[in-house]
Amino acid sequence: MAGIQINSLVNANVYNNGNSLLGKVEEIQLPAIKAKAVDVKALGMFMATEIPSGFEKMTGKMKWNAVYPDLIKEFGSPYSTKQIQVRGNLESWDSSGRISEVPVVAFLTVRFKDVMPAITYKQNDNPEQESEFSCSYYRLEIDGKKMIEVDAMANVFFIGDEDQLTKYRANLGF
């Protein structure tokens, strides 16, 4: 009988241009990569279907655990991009205990949408701020292996090491 193996990813650290934001980010939502689809219907087809036609824009959020004036200055301009790295520790467990730990690293190029995010005050609680960002580049690595890479400005889309747009770029002449 095969045993159950469970993965656990329960913490991370966020870096901006190589500088740690340890203790300042309460949570980060990495972008979802969602395919767009178009409906296809034609005479002779007994039903409509859909096929991929590109991707939705990538967006995410960062929630700060307090108000930081230096971060307002750093992330306030919608005209500049930031290089964000998120590093986590992926643990694998089975009935014998923890069997492995490997790094999970996300590389992002983001532009913050919120020039000044709203500040939420609560009685006897630290104010929160949440910043939305758009993302033009996203690469996710697990244990040093590329899982996915999307670059909107360079027409790059990899799943693992497989370039999904080789023929597309060739057909368009670049």
JOGICOR-V546576 format. One record per residue. N is the residue number from 1. RES is the residue in one small letter. SS is DSSP state (H for helix, E for strand, C for the rest). BURIAL is I if it has 16 or more other ideal C-beta (glycine too) atoms within 10 Angstrom, else O. Layout:
{{N:RES:SS:BURIAL} {N:RES:SS:BURIAL}}
This chain:
{{1:m:C:O} {2:a:C:O} {3:g:C:O} {4:i:C:O} {5:q:C:O} {6:i:E:O} {7:n:E:O} {8:s:E:O} {9:l:E:O} {10:v:E:O} {11:n:E:O} {12:a:E:I} {13:n:E:O} {14:v:E:I} {15:y:E:I} {16:n:E:I} {17:n:C:O} {18:g:C:O} {19:n:E:O} {20:s:E:O} {21:l:C:I} {22:l:C:O} {23:g:C:O} {24:k:C:O} {25:v:E:I} {26:e:E:O} {27:e:E:O} {28:i:E:I} {29:q:E:O} {30:l:C:I} {31:p:C:I} {32:a:C:O} {33:i:C:O} {34:k:C:O} {35:a:E:O} {36:k:E:O} {37:a:E:O} {38:v:E:O} {39:d:E:O} {40:v:E:O} {41:k:C:O} {42:a:C:O} {43:l:C:O} {44:g:C:O} {45:m:C:O} {46:f:C:O} {47:m:C:O} {48:a:C:O} {49:t:E:O} {50:e:E:O} {51:i:E:O} {52:p:E:O} {53:s:E:O} {54:g:E:O} {55:f:E:O} {56:e:C:O} {57:k:C:O} {58:m:E:I} {59:t:E:O} {60:g:E:I} {61:k:E:I} {62:m:E:I} {63:k:E:O} {64:w:E:I} {65:n:C:O} {66:a:C:O} {67:v:C:O} {68:y:C:O} {69:p:H:O} {70:d:H:O} {71:l:H:I} {72:i:H:I} {73:k:H:O} {74:e:H:I} {75:f:H:I} {76:g:C:O} {77:s:C:O} {78:p:C:O} {79:y:C:O} {80:s:C:O} {81:t:C:I} {82:k:E:O} {83:q:E:O} {84:i:E:I} {85:q:E:I} {86:v:E:I} {87:r:E:O} {88:g:E:I} {89:n:E:O} {90:l:E:O} {91:e:E:O} {92:s:E:O} {93:w:E:O} {94:d:E:O} {95:s:C:O} {96:s:C:O} {97:g:E:O} {98:r:E:O} {99:i:E:O} {100:s:E:O} {101:e:E:O} {102:v:E:O} {103:p:E:O} {104:v:E:I} {105:v:E:I} {106:a:E:I} {107:f:E:O} {108:l:E:I} {109:t:E:I} {110:v:E:I} {111:r:E:O} {112:f:E:I} {113:k:C:O} {114:d:C:I} {115:v:C:O} {116:m:C:O} {117:p:C:I} {118:a:C:O} {119:i:E:O} {120:t:E:O} {121:y:E:O} {122:k:E:O} {123:q:C:O} {124:n:C:O} {125:d:E:O} {126:n:E:O} {127:p:E:O} {128:e:E:I} {129:q:E:I} {130:e:E:I} {131:s:E:I} {132:e:E:O} {133:f:E:I} {134:s:E:I} {135:c:E:I} {136:s:E:I} {137:y:E:I} {138:y:E:I} {139:r:E:I} {140:l:E:I} {141:e:E:I} {142:i:E:I} {143:d:C:O} {144:g:C:O} {145:k:E:O} {146:k:E:O} {147:m:E:O} {148:i:E:I} {149:e:E:I} {150:v:E:I} {151:d:E:O} {152:a:C:I} {153:m:C:O} {154:a:C:O} {155:n:C:O} {156:v:E:O} {157:f:E:I} {158:f:E:I} {159:i:E:O} {160:g:C:O} {161:d:C:O} {162:e:E:O} {163:d:E:O} {164:q:C:O} {165:l:C:I} {166:t:H:O} {167:k:H:O} {168:y:H:O} {169:r:H:O} {170:a:H:O} {171:n:H:O} {172:l:H:O} {173:g:C:O} {174:f:C:O}}
